[in-house]
Every structure is written in structure tokens, then in C-alpha cells.
């Protein structure tokens, strides 16, 4: 028998295969040219549609979170606020009745007592806010806030 059977120039086929460097992979070749660009564009479009759906959902949530009151409810709550505010003005120790230009006397409080009135209504008293609110409510700059002018 031939002793060189399966050998090339004295090297076996198995030795030849194991001594070859491994094949270098250059990535998966695309079957269709431009396929990766198409897939990228589709992914961008999906991302854009998802962002649009999220914005629409947020807008819908904001729109539905705004309380809607009927005219009747607004009138009811307006009258209730007026009653509670009048009661708080009336409980303020520094309240006074002052005459307006038309000689009508109205209930009034010193501008610096706005915080006390709000506190009597159950609100937290914030001196900085109350000071600014007092200036805004004292339209005549008289130092007094008239209940009838609110």
C-alpha cells in the first residue's frame, strides 16, 4: 500500500486543515443592496409614530384633567366662595366699615391682614404671597381692601 495515501508532500490532510488560519468574517452580506438603509428608515418611522402617540396621549390626559364646571356649578361655587370670604372678613378683628366715594359703607380689612383672612378660610398663610396679593387687591392704594371690590 501507498504510505503517502492522504498526504500531500508528506503532510496529512488533517494537518493541513488545522494549520490554516481561520476564515475572517466580514459581516453578514445583505441579500438586497440597501436593505439596511430601508430597515433603518422603517425603525425611524416607528420611533416617530411612537413619539406622536405618546404626545397625543399626554395632550389627551392634560385636556381631560382640566375640571369642567357647568354654569350652575360655577354660580353655586361662586356664591359659596363669596359667603365664606364674607364670613372670614367679618371674623377678622381689624375689620372696619369704610365709606366709598358714593358714601356707601362697605366692609374692609387692612391690606396687611389678607393672610389672616385666607388663614380663616383654611388656606396656608404665606407672608410673601399675601403681601403681593394685598397690593393687587388694594386698587385705590388706601391701605384697605374692600369686600365689595373683590
For each residue, the residues with C-beta under 8 A, 3 or more apart:
1: 5
2: 5
3:
4: 7 10
5: 1 2
6: 12 13
7: 4 10 11 12 13
8: 11 13 16
9:
10: 4 7
11: 7 8 15 16
12: 6 7 15 16
13: 6 7 8 16 17
14: 17 18
15: 11 12 18 19
16: 8 11 12 13 19 20
17: 13 14 20
18: 14 15
19: 15 16
20: 16 17
21:
22:
23:
24:
25:
26: 29
27:
28:
29: 26
30: 33 34 35 36
31: 35
32: 35
33: 30
34: 30 37 38
35: 30 31 32 38 39
36: 30 39 40
37: 34 40 41
38: 34 35 41 42
39: 35 36 42 43
40: 36 37 43 44
41: 37 38 44 45
42: 38 39 45 46
43: 39 40 46 47
44: 40 41 47 48
45: 41 42 48 49
46: 42 43 49 50
47: 43 44 50 51
48: 44 45 51 52
49: 45 46 52 53
50: 46 47 53 54
51: 47 48 54 55
52: 48 49 55 56
53: 49 50 56 57
54: 50 51 57 58
55: 51 52 58 59
56: 52 53 59 60
57: 53 54 60 61
58: 54 55 61 62
59: 55 56 62 63
60: 56 57 63 64
61: 57 58 64 65
62: 58 59 65 66
63: 59 60 66
64: 60 61
65: 61 62
66: 62 63
67:
68:
69: 73 74 77
70: 73 74
71: 74 75
72: 75 76
73: 69 70 76 77
74: 69 70 71 77 78
75: 71 72 78 79
76: 72 73 79 80
77: 69 73 74 80 81
78: 74 75 81 82
79: 75 76 82 83
80: 76 77 83 84
81: 77 78 84 85
82: 78 79 85 86
83: 79 80 86 87
84: 80 81 87 88 121
85: 81 82 88 89 117 121 147 150
86: 82 83 89 90 107 147
87: 83 84 90 91 120
88: 84 85 91 92 117 118 120 121
89: 85 86 92 95 107 109 117 147
90: 86 87 95 107
91: 87 88 95 120
92: 88 89 95 109 113 116 117 120
93:
94: 109 110 113
95: 89 90 91 92 107 108 109
96: 107 108 109 110 144
97: 105 106 107 108
98: 105 106 108 142 144 146
99: 103 104 105
100: 103 104 105 106 146 148
101:
102:
103: 99 100
104: 99 100
105: 97 98 99 100
106: 97 98 100 146 147 148 149
107: 86 89 90 95 96 97 146 147 148
108: 95 96 97 98 144 145 146 147
109: 89 92 94 95 96 113 114 116 117 144 145 147
110: 94 96 113 143 144 145
111: 114 134 135 137 138 143 144 145
112: 115 131 134
113: 92 94 109 110 116 117
114: 109 111 117 118 130 131 133 134 137 145
115: 112 118 119 125 126 127 130
116: 92 109 113 119 120 125
117: 85 88 89 92 109 113 114 120 121
118: 88 114 115 121 123 125 130
119: 115 116 122 123 124 125
120: 87 88 91 92 116 117
121: 84 85 88 117 118
122: 119
123: 118 119
124: 119
125: 115 116 118 119 130
126: 115 129 130
127: 115 130 131
128: 131 132
129: 126 132 133
130: 114 115 118 125 126 127 133 134
131: 112 114 127 128 134 135
132: 128 129 135 136
133: 114 129 130 136 137
134: 111 112 114 130 131 137 138 145
135: 111 131 132 138
136: 132 133
137: 111 114 133 134 145 149 150
138: 111 134 135 141 142 143 144 145
139: 149
140:
141: 138
142: 98 138
143: 110 111 138
144: 96 98 108 109 110 111 138
145: 108 109 110 111 114 134 137 138 149 150
146: 98 100 106 107 108 149 150
147: 85 86 89 106 107 108 109 150
148: 100 106 107
149: 106 137 139 145 146
150: 85 137 145 146 147
